[in-house]
Amino acid sequence: MTDVATMTISVLIVDDHAVVREGYRRLLERSNDVIVSGEAGNAAEAYQAFSRLRPDVTVMDISLPDVSGIEAMRRLLARDPEARVLMFSIHQEPIFPDRAFKAGARGYITKASAPEILVEAVHAVARGDVYISADVANTLALRGLEGQGDRMGSLSTREFEIVRLLAAGHSVREIAQRLCLNGKTVANYQSSIRRKLGAATPVQLLRIAAERGLSGDGA
């Protein structure tokens, strides 16, 4: 990693759409002090690229085709606890930034943000600051004012990843393959998740997940 006060900020972009990555690259490289050193389309590619390039900032989409960006970030942080990851997602619902920050994200902005917000966020995260886009900050503030508790907050990072994949329609077997776990372990996690969320049946669990904005995420 570089001294961002005097050197160029290197960025790794992780998004499953090549055209989106190209757009981010062009936007970021308008800044004289930012260079996109690599790209990745899924979590496995992200881990390999990060290990090889050691970027100053990793811009990570949450919705990836193998596992989520949150799980991908967890793996990067296991490799390097000092990794600086900026989550960049379509998801504005409070549960997503909540889980991202609990997993170690340094920033969270939505794809509805103005283009200059991405550049500003990359600079902030590179400096070691925490960055939250205004729309996400407003959502989190409103949730706090309303005093809404959410049992989702009791889930571990692994449990959140599993409930997200269940909500996306994946079977226990498919989830086990994606997360490199055995089926019995995933089934045990599922039971724990249902207990924590107060879901008496798998259908009720999916309903709770849908209410939190987790359904329909095909990653």
Secondary structure, DSSP 8 states (H G I E B T S, - for coil): ---TTTS-EEEEEE-S-HHHHHHHHHHHTTSTTEEEEEEESSHHHHHHHHHHH--SEEEE-S--SSS-HHHHHHHHHHH-TT--EEEEES--STHHHHHHHHHT-SEEEETTS-HHHHHHHHHHHHHT--EE-HHHHHHHHHHHHTT---GGGGS-HHHHHHHHHHHTT--HHHHHHHHT--HHHHHHHHHHHHHHHT-SSHHHHHHHHHHTT-TT---
